[in-house]
Amino acid sequence: VDKNTIDYYSRVLELAKTADSAELSSLPILDKFMVLTVKHRTPKEDILRYDGKGLLVYAIKSGMVGKSSVVNNTLGKIDVKGDSALAQLIVSSKPTPLHFTFHKESGNWKVDLTSIFPASSEAFKKVVAQSGKSDAEFFIELLTNLTGTEPGPGIWHPLQ
C-alpha cells in the first residue's frame, strides 16, 4: 500500500485515541465508522502502541479489512501517467465506474486504498439514510451485528 493509505490509518489511529463525541460526529461518515470500528474491535493497549502501518496490518489480520471484500475483484484498463496510475475496478467480471490509484514510491507501484473512499462513502451514506436511523444508531447496530458485542458509551470518548 502507498503512503496515502498508511497516513489515513495513522489519522484514524490518532482519532481513536483522542477524539471526543463532538469531533467524531463531525467526521465524514466513512471516517467516523472506521474510528468507531477501531475503538470497538481493537484492544486499547494495541491502539496505544500501533502506528498507521501496524493498525492496517491488525485490521487485515483481524478481519476488519478482509479478502472477502476483494476476492472477486480484478483490475481492468490501466492508465499510467508518470508515477501515478489509474486502474479500473472489475467486480465479478463486470466493469465498475470505480478506479484504484497507484503511486510509484521508491521504484515500486503501491496501491492507494483511499482512492475508492469517496465512492464508498457515498454508498455508505445511502445505506444509513435508507435505514431510517441516525449515523450513531446505525453504527452501534452494525458493530453489534458484526461482533456480537454492543459497543459501550466509551466508544464516543477519547481513550483514558
C-alpha distance (Angstrom), angle and dihedral (degrees) to the residues before:
residue distance angle dihedral
V1 . . .
D2 3.79 . .
K3 3.78 133.2 .
N4 3.85 92.0 -96.0
T5 3.80 90.1 60.0
I6 3.81 93.8 47.7
D7 3.83 89.9 46.2
Y8 3.81 89.8 52.0
Y9 3.81 92.2 52.9
S10 3.81 89.1 46.5
R11 3.83 89.2 55.6
V12 3.82 91.7 47.1
L13 3.79 89.2 50.3
E14 3.81 93.0 50.2
L15 3.81 90.9 48.7
A16 3.81 90.4 48.5
K17 3.80 87.6 56.8
T18 3.80 101.0 41.5
A19 3.81 114.1 16.7
D20 3.78 119.8 111.3
S21 3.81 124.7 -157.0
A22 3.82 93.4 -87.8
E23 3.80 92.7 52.7
L24 3.81 92.3 44.0
S25 3.80 91.0 49.9
S26 3.81 90.7 52.9
L27 3.81 94.8 54.0
P28 3.81 122.9 102.7
I29 3.80 109.5 -92.2
L30 3.80 98.0 -105.1
D31 3.81 93.0 46.8
K32 3.80 90.5 48.7
F33 3.79 91.3 52.2
M34 3.81 92.2 46.4
V35 3.81 92.4 52.0
L36 3.81 93.0 46.2
T37 3.80 90.7 46.9
V38 3.79 91.7 51.7
K39 3.80 91.5 47.6
H40 3.80 92.3 48.9
R41 3.80 99.7 41.0
T42 3.80 103.6 34.0
P43 3.80 124.2 73.2
K44 3.80 112.2 -115.0
E45 3.80 92.8 -121.4
D46 3.81 89.7 55.6
I47 3.81 92.5 49.4
L48 3.79 88.5 52.6
R49 3.81 94.7 49.9
Y50 3.82 103.0 38.1
D51 3.76 127.5 93.0
G52 3.82 121.0 -156.1
K53 3.80 94.0 -83.0
G54 3.81 91.4 46.9
L55 3.80 90.9 51.9
L56 3.81 91.9 49.9
V57 3.81 91.1 50.2
Y58 3.82 90.1 48.4
A59 3.82 91.1 47.7
I60 3.80 90.6 53.6
K61 3.82 95.2 44.0
S62 3.81 93.2 46.4
G63 3.81 94.6 47.1
M64 3.82 98.1 -110.2
V65 3.80 86.0 119.0
G66 3.75 106.2 28.1
K67 3.74 143.6 178.8
S68 3.81 90.4 -121.1
S69 3.80 88.4 75.4
V70 3.80 92.5 54.3
V71 3.81 105.8 26.3
N72 3.84 94.3 103.2
N73 3.79 94.3 39.2
T74 3.78 128.2 106.4
L75 3.75 135.4 165.8
G76 3.78 123.7 -103.3
K77 3.78 129.5 -173.9
I78 3.79 113.1 2.8
D79 3.80 122.8 -154.7
V80 3.79 114.7 -164.0
K81 3.79 121.5 -162.4
G82 3.78 113.3 174.3
D83 3.80 109.6 -61.3
S84 3.81 94.7 -10.7
A85 3.78 132.3 72.8
L86 3.79 137.0 -175.5
A87 3.79 118.4 -148.7
Q88 3.79 122.7 -170.4
L89 3.79 114.5 -124.4
I90 3.81 114.6 -125.0
V91 3.82 115.1 -164.2
S92 3.82 119.2 -166.5
S93 3.83 89.4 -16.0
K94 3.84 92.0 -54.1
P95 3.82 121.3 115.4
T96 3.80 114.9 -123.5
P97 3.80 130.2 -162.5
L98 3.81 88.5 -115.5
H99 3.78 124.4 104.5
F100 3.77 132.7 -167.6
T101 3.76 117.1 -141.1
F102 3.78 120.2 -138.7
H103 3.79 126.7 -165.2
K104 3.77 128.3 -161.6
E105 3.79 106.7 -127.1
S106 3.80 121.0 176.7
G107 3.79 89.6 -13.2
N108 3.83 95.2 -52.9
W109 3.80 129.7 103.2
K110 3.80 111.8 -121.1
V111 3.79 128.9 -175.6
D112 3.79 121.8 -121.0
L113 3.80 102.8 -142.5
T114 3.80 89.6 -172.6
S115 3.80 90.7 65.9
I116 3.81 91.6 84.9
F117 3.80 95.1 43.4
P118 3.83 95.6 95.7
A119 3.82 91.7 57.8
S120 3.81 91.6 41.0
S121 3.79 90.1 50.8
E122 3.80 92.7 52.5
A123 3.80 91.4 49.7
F124 3.82 90.4 48.0
K125 3.83 91.2 50.8
K126 3.81 89.7 54.4
V127 3.80 93.2 50.1
V128 3.81 91.7 49.5
A129 3.82 91.7 46.8
Q130 3.82 91.2 49.6
S131 3.80 90.4 51.7
G132 3.81 90.9 63.8
K133 3.80 89.4 -135.7
S134 3.79 131.0 114.9
D135 3.80 117.1 -103.3
A136 3.80 89.8 -104.9
E137 3.82 94.5 49.9
F138 3.80 91.7 45.8
F139 3.82 93.1 49.2
I140 3.81 94.0 48.0
E141 3.80 90.8 49.6
L142 3.81 92.7 45.6
L143 3.82 93.9 47.7
T144 3.81 89.8 47.6
N145 3.81 91.1 51.0
L146 3.82 92.8 46.0
T147 3.80 96.2 47.9
G148 3.80 106.3 22.9
T149 3.81 88.6 -125.1
E150 3.78 126.2 95.3
P151 3.80 113.6 -129.3
G152 3.78 114.4 -116.2
P153 3.80 125.2 -128.7
G154 3.81 89.8 -95.5
I155 3.79 89.0 76.8
W156 3.83 87.4 80.0
H157 3.82 95.2 52.3
P158 3.80 135.0 71.8
L159 3.79 115.2 -93.5
Q160 3.79 111.7 -88.8
